[in-house]
Amino acid sequence: MARAAAPAPTPLDVDALLADPGTGIIVCCGSGGVGKTTTAAALGVRAAESGRRVVVLTIDPARRLAQSLGLTELDNVPRPVEGVGRDGGSLDAMMLDMKRTFDEVVESHSTPEKAAQILANPFYQAVSSSFAGTQEYMAMEKLGQLRAEAEREGTWDLVIVDTPPSRSALDFLDAPKRLGSFLDGRFIRLLTAPARAGGRAYLKVFSVGATVTAAALNKVLGGQLLSDVQTFVAALDTMFGGFRERADVTYALLKEDATAFVVVAAPERDALREAAYFVDRLGSEGMPLAGVVVNRMQRLAAPALSGSRASAAAEQLEDADDDAPAGAAGAAAMAGLTPALLRLHADLADVATRHQGHVARFVAGHPGVPMATVPASATDIHDLDGLRRVGAALAAD
């Protein structure tokens, strides 16, 4: 009995997504190392050349986006990309400076004196650069800023976000919740109690147990560090509500119809499993999923030639080459290239079969989810022409 054919994925209409004036935000998400940065940049180039005014925000420390776009550097300010755009379209690009964005939040929601106190605090300087979840939270903060500027000044009509290279794709969505848990946690309440109580009230507010805990923290953290933490928390206390409020606003923005999530994956088991988690999470949260992009799919120049047949042909040619007369050395040398090429084809055919199997299992588990695939490239994508080729592959053009 013949095995039923694997279900074909629903095609992702990338050009329709980019051309839709109702699409104002595209979020490229997925686990690290699957090509989110390249996908975001390729979508930005293709959108600009279809007439959209686009800004691409990347959070990639490898700075590949700047190189691919022909820029010497990217920073926290959008910079125009020359040579991209058609019919009024344009492309700006920027890279998230996590600490600078945090500084901007502090400066815009504090008095100059309070902001200076916070920015100079040693604990703040450490938290703003390395606290777990800060990068994801600041990516959402910057997204909110860009969207507000686009609506206020008409600078762009499409914002494309390349999410942080986290181990888990869900980190981007979970960052506001984690930050809120941190701000509402017992540790923070313990540290803010002295500042809120003030003077003699400190003794009334703090129980004996809290005093013992503070003494223990003083030993563990050191007196100066504990003092820095308490000073930081006291100075930032009035902003905690603002952090939560802006996180909630941005989270709500991600659920609007104007937002489209593009989940990026590689054709490997772990990456597609992560993509499946993210697709399920978007569905449970009611967030708009545009589709899935699978990068680096192995394609074959001669798909009709299976790996097993290529290996068998290589063995036959090698046997024939061993039996060749000595006078045919030149012909044998020429033929010697053929078995090597056949074995290379066999190896690539095995990879292609594995990729197709992983993708087929994902499609079977998520029928109806639109998908686009991008073939593996022999070289890194390092210029605009390479991004245009990726964009054409995404659009099946």
C-alpha positions in Angstrom: 0.0 0.0 0.0 1.5 3.4 -1.0 2.3 5.8 1.7 0.2 8.9 1.8 2.0 12.0 0.5 3.1 14.5 3.2 0.8 17.6 3.3 2.0 20.6 1.4 2.5 23.8 3.4 0.2 26.7 2.8 2.3 29.3 0.9 3.2 32.5 2.8 2.3 35.5 0.5 5.2 37.7 1.5 4.5 40.4 -1.1 0.9 40.7 -0.1 2.0 41.1 3.5 4.5 43.8 2.7 2.2 45.7 0.4 -0.8 45.7 2.8 -1.0 49.3 4.1 -2.7 47.9 7.2 0.5 46.1 8.2 2.5 48.6 10.4 4.7 46.3 12.3 6.4 43.0 11.4 8.1 41.1 14.2 10.7 38.5 13.1 11.1 36.1 16.0 12.6 32.7 16.6 15.5 31.1 18.5 19.0 32.2 18.1 21.0 31.4 14.9 18.2 30.8 12.5 18.6 33.8 10.3 16.2 36.4 11.9 18.5 39.3 11.1 18.9 38.4 7.5 15.1 37.8 7.2 14.3 41.1 8.7 16.8 42.9 6.5 15.5 41.1 3.3 11.9 42.0 4.2 12.9 45.6 4.7 14.7 45.9 1.4 11.8 44.2 -0.5 9.2 46.4 1.3 11.1 49.6 0.5 11.4 48.6 -3.2 7.7 48.0 -3.3 7.0 51.6 -2.1 6.9 51.3 1.7 8.8 53.7 4.0 10.5 51.2 6.3 12.7 51.2 9.4 14.4 48.0 10.5 15.4 47.6 14.1 17.9 44.9 14.8 19.2 43.6 18.1 22.0 41.5 16.7 25.5 42.0 18.4 27.2 40.4 15.4 26.4 43.6 13.3 25.8 41.6 10.2 22.9 43.8 9.3 25.1 46.9 8.9 27.5 45.0 6.7 24.7 43.6 4.5 23.1 47.0 4.1 26.4 48.7 3.1 26.6 50.8 6.3 29.8 51.2 8.3 27.9 51.0 11.6 24.5 51.0 13.1 23.5 52.6 16.4 20.5 53.7 18.3 19.5 56.3 15.7 17.9 55.2 12.4 20.2 55.8 9.4 19.1 55.8 5.7 20.2 53.0 3.5 21.4 54.3 0.2 20.4 52.7 -3.0 17.2 51.1 -1.6 13.7 52.3 -2.4 11.3 52.7 -5.3 8.1 54.6 -5.9 8.5 56.7 -2.8 9.8 53.8 -0.7 12.8 54.2 1.6 14.7 52.1 4.1 16.2 53.2 7.4 18.1 50.8 9.7 19.2 50.9 13.3 20.7 48.7 16.0 19.3 48.7 19.6 21.7 50.2 22.1 20.2 48.6 25.2 21.9 50.9 27.7 21.2 54.1 25.7 17.5 53.1 25.4 17.3 52.5 29.1 19.0 55.9 29.7 16.4 57.6 27.4 13.6 56.0 29.4 15.0 57.3 32.7 15.7 60.8 31.2 12.2 61.1 29.7 10.3 60.0 32.9 12.4 61.7 35.6 13.4 65.2 36.6 16.9 66.2 35.5 18.2 65.8 39.1 16.6 62.5 39.6 17.8 61.2 36.2 21.3 62.2 37.0 21.2 60.4 40.3 19.9 57.2 38.7 22.3 57.3 35.7 25.3 57.7 38.0 24.3 54.8 40.3 26.7 51.8 40.0 23.9 49.3 40.4 21.9 51.0 37.6 24.9 50.9 35.3 25.2 47.1 35.8 21.4 46.5 35.5 21.0 48.6 32.4 23.7 46.6 30.6 23.3 43.0 31.8 20.2 42.3 33.8 18.3 39.2 32.4 15.5 40.3 30.2 16.6 43.9 29.9 17.5 43.5 26.2 14.1 42.0 25.3 12.3 44.7 27.4 14.3 47.5 25.7 13.6 46.0 22.3 9.9 46.4 23.1 10.5 49.9 24.5 12.3 50.9 21.3 9.5 49.4 19.2 7.0 51.5 21.0 9.1 54.6 20.5 9.5 54.0 16.8 5.8 53.3 16.3 4.8 56.4 18.2 7.2 58.5 16.1 5.9 56.9 12.9 2.3 57.9 13.8 3.3 61.3 15.1 5.6 62.5 12.3 4.8 60.1 9.4 8.4 59.1 9.2 7.7 55.4 8.4 4.7 53.3 7.5 6.3 50.0 8.4 8.5 49.0 11.4 10.3 45.6 11.1 11.8 44.2 14.3 14.6 41.6 14.6 14.1 40.2 18.1 17.1 39.5 20.4 19.2 36.3 19.8 17.8 34.6 22.8 18.1 30.9 23.5 14.3 30.7 23.6 12.1 32.5 21.1 9.6 33.1 23.9 11.9 35.4 25.8 10.7 38.4 23.8 7.1 37.9 24.8 8.0 37.0 28.4 10.3 40.0 29.1 7.6 42.4 30.3 6.1 39.8 32.6 9.6 39.0 34.0 10.4 42.7 34.6 7.0 43.2 36.3 7.7 40.2 38.6 11.1 41.7 39.4 9.7 45.1 40.2 6.9 43.6 42.4 9.1 40.9 44.0 9.8 40.6 47.7 13.4 41.5 47.2 12.5 44.9 45.7 9.8 45.5 48.4 12.4 44.7 51.1 14.9 47.2 49.6 12.3 50.0 49.1 10.9 49.7 52.6 13.7 51.8 54.3 13.4 54.5 51.7 9.6 54.6 51.9 9.6 54.5 55.7 12.2 57.2 56.4 13.6 58.3 59.7 12.3 56.7 62.9 9.5 55.1 60.9 12.1 52.7 59.6 12.2 50.9 62.9 8.4 50.6 63.0 8.0 49.4 59.4 10.9 46.9 59.5 10.2 43.9 61.6 13.0 42.0 63.4 12.9 39.4 60.6 13.4 42.1 57.9 16.3 43.6 59.9 17.9 40.2 60.1 17.4 39.7 56.4 18.9 43.1 55.6 21.9 42.2 57.8 22.3 39.0 55.9 22.1 40.8 52.5 24.7 43.3 53.8 27.1 40.4 54.4 26.3 38.7 51.1 26.3 41.7 48.8 28.6 44.0 50.8 27.7 47.2 52.4 28.5 49.4 49.4 26.6 47.3 46.9 23.6 47.0 49.2 23.6 50.8 49.6 23.9 51.2 45.8 20.9 48.9 45.3 18.8 50.6 47.9 19.6 54.1 46.4 18.8 52.9 42.9 15.5 51.3 43.9 14.5 54.4 45.9 15.4 56.7 43.0 13.6 54.5 40.5 10.6 53.8 42.6 8.4 56.4 41.1 9.1 55.0 37.6 8.1 51.4 38.4 4.5 52.0 37.5 5.6 53.7 34.2 7.7 50.6 33.3 4.7 48.3 33.8 2.3 50.7 32.0 4.6 51.0 28.9 5.2 47.3 28.8 1.4 46.7 28.9 0.9 49.3 26.1 3.6 47.7 23.9 2.2 44.2 24.6 -1.2 45.4 23.5 0.3 46.9 20.4 1.7 43.5 19.5 -1.8 42.1 19.6 -3.3 44.6 17.2 -4.3 43.7 13.6 -1.6 46.1 12.3 1.1 43.8 13.7 2.3 40.6 12.0 4.6 38.0 13.5 6.9 36.1 11.2 8.4 33.1 13.0 11.8 32.2 11.6 13.4 28.7 11.9 16.0 26.5 10.5 15.1 23.1 9.0 16.3 21.3 12.1 14.4 19.5 14.8 15.2 21.8 17.7 14.7 25.0 15.7 11.3 23.8 14.4 10.3 22.6 17.8 11.0 26.1 19.1 9.0 27.6 16.2 6.1 25.3 17.1 6.2 26.5 20.7 6.1 30.1 19.5 3.3 29.5 17.0 1.3 27.9 19.8 2.0 30.7 22.2 1.0 33.4 19.7 -2.3 31.5 19.2 -3.0 31.3 22.9 -2.2 35.0 23.4 -4.4 36.0 20.4 -1.4 37.6 18.5 -1.5 37.8 14.7 0.7 35.2 13.0 1.6 35.9 9.4 3.5 32.7 8.9 6.7 30.8 9.3 10.0 31.2 7.4 12.3 28.2 7.2 15.8 29.3 6.2 18.7 27.3 4.7 16.7 24.6 3.2 19.0 22.3 1.2 18.0 22.2 -2.5 19.4 19.8 -5.2 20.3 20.7 -8.7 19.2 17.2 -9.8 16.4 16.3 -7.4 15.4 13.2 -9.4 18.8 11.5 -8.5 18.4 10.0 -5.1 21.3 9.8 -2.6 21.4 6.0 -2.8 21.5 6.0 -6.6 24.3 8.6 -6.6 26.4 6.5 -4.1 25.9 3.4 -6.2 26.9 5.2 -9.4 30.0 6.6 -7.7 31.0 3.0 -6.6 30.6 1.7 -10.2 32.6 4.5 -11.6 35.4 3.9 -9.1 35.5 0.2 -9.9 35.6 1.0 -13.6 38.4 3.5 -13.0 40.5 0.8 -11.1 40.2 -1.5 -14.1 41.1 1.1 -16.7 44.3 0.5 -18.7 47.4 2.4 -17.8 47.4 4.2 -21.1 44.1 5.8 -20.3 45.6 7.8 -17.3 44.2 11.1 -18.6 40.7 9.8 -19.1 40.9 8.1 -15.7 41.9 11.4 -14.0 39.0 13.1 -15.7 36.6 10.4 -14.6 38.0 10.6 -11.0 36.1 13.9 -10.6 32.8 12.2 -11.3 32.6 9.8 -8.3 33.5 12.7 -6.0 30.7 14.9 -7.4 28.3 12.0 -7.1 29.3 11.4 -3.4 28.8 15.1 -2.7 25.4 14.9 -4.3 24.6 11.9 -2.2 25.5 13.8 1.0 23.5 16.8 0.0 20.5 14.6 -0.9 20.6 13.0 2.6 20.6 16.6 4.1 17.7 17.6 1.8 15.7 14.5 2.8 16.3 15.2 6.5 15.2 18.9 6.1 12.1 17.9 4.2 11.2 15.4 6.9 11.5 17.9 9.7 9.4 20.5 7.8 6.8 17.9 6.9 6.4 17.0 10.6 6.0 20.7 11.5 3.4 21.1 8.7 1.5 18.0 9.9 1.4 19.4 13.4 0.4 22.9 12.3 -1.7 22.5 9.2 -2.8 25.8 7.6 0.1 27.8 9.0 1.5 29.7 6.0 5.2 28.9 5.2 8.0 30.2 3.0 11.3 28.5 2.6 14.7 30.0 1.6 17.3 27.8 0.1 20.7 27.4 1.7 23.3 29.8 0.3 26.8 28.8 -0.6 28.1 32.0 0.9 27.1 34.4 3.7 24.7 37.2 2.8 26.8 40.3 3.0 25.4 42.8 0.6 22.1 44.3 -0.8 22.1 42.0 -3.8 22.2 39.0 -1.4 19.3 40.4 0.6 17.4 40.9 -2.6 17.9 37.3 -3.5 16.6 36.2 -0.1 13.6 38.5 -0.5 12.9 37.0 -3.9 13.1 33.5 -2.3 10.7 34.5 0.5 8.2 35.7 -2.1 8.8 32.7 -4.3 9.6 35.1 -7.0 
